Amino acid sequence: MRTTTLIGPLALLLSVASGAAHASSDDAWAAFDQDVTRACIAASGIQQARPSTIVGFDDRVGVVAMLVEDRTRGSSTAKLCLYDKKSKQAYVDQADAWSAPPQPRPAK
């Protein structure tokens, strides 16, 4: 009888723990990507901004990166943005010699 008593709570504990390990939904990732893009464009100060895809790092690092380039004809302005996932703050610095492919346009 003792094993039956332990199996119920153990099964409940495992089901709760496994629920916490599920990956975020596609909608949550899309919202995160949008938050990062908005924050990085705002921090860059570039009016005709072309954001790159987001470069993710291991969660232990706590940041993601993005290159924000100026689409204005003849401009070579680019800024590297680091987005702190915990504070939700974007930090930028000059990266004029860098380039990256732009984010894919959303399907219509």
N, C-alpha and C positions, 0 to 999 in steps of 0.2 A: 504494500500500500504506500510505502514511503516514496517509491519511484514515481507513482502516479501523481502524488502531491507536488513533486518537484518539476515534472514535465510541463504542467499547465503554466506556471509562472515563467519557466525557462522559454517556452514557446512564445509567450507574450513578449518577453524581453527581446528575443531575437527578431520578432516581427516589427517591433518599434525601432530597434537599432537598424534593421535593414531599410526601413522607410527613410531614415536620415541619410542613408548612403546613396539614394537615388540622385541621378543627375538632374540639373535644372531643366525646366521645360524649354522648348524652342521659343516660346513667347518671352520667357524670362531672359534668355540669351539675347534676343532681339532688342528688348528694352535696355539691357546692359550696354549693348553695342551702340544704341542710340544715345544713351547718357554719356558714354565716353566720347563719341563723335562730337556731340554738342559742346561738351566741356572743353575739348581740345581746340575746336574751332574758335570758341569764345576766347580762350587763353592766348591763342596765336595772334589775335587781332587782325588776321588776314580777311579782307572783305570778300574776295573771290576765291574762297578756300576750296581746295580739292583734297579731301582726306584719304589717306591710304587705308588698306585693311588693317585691322588691329592685330598687333603681335602680342600674343599671350606668353606669359612666363609661368613657371612653377608657382603654385599658390604660396609657397614660403617666401617668395620675393615680394608679393603684395602689390605689384604694379603691372600694367599693360602699356604698350607703346604704340604710337601712331605718328606718321609723318604727315604734316599739313603743308601743302604746297600752294603757292599763289598761281591761279589760272590766268591772271592778267597777261596779255600778250607781251613778250619781251622780259617778263620778270623771272628771276631765278631764286626768288625768296622761298625758303622752306624752313619750317620749324619742327624740331623733334619734340613730341609731347609724351610725357610720362604721366599716366593717370593712376593715382593712389586709390586702390579699391576700397580701403578702409575709410579714409577721410573724404573720398569722392572729390578730390581736388586734382586739377590738371596743372602741370608744370611744364613750361616750354623753354627751349633755347634754340639759338640759330643752328641751322643745318643746311645752309645754302648749297653745299656740294653734294647733298644726298638726293636720291630720287627713289620713288617706289610706285608700283602700279596703284591706280585709284581703286576705291571700293566699287564692287559691282553694283550696277543700278538695280533697284528692286524690280521684280517682274510685275507687269501690269495685268 
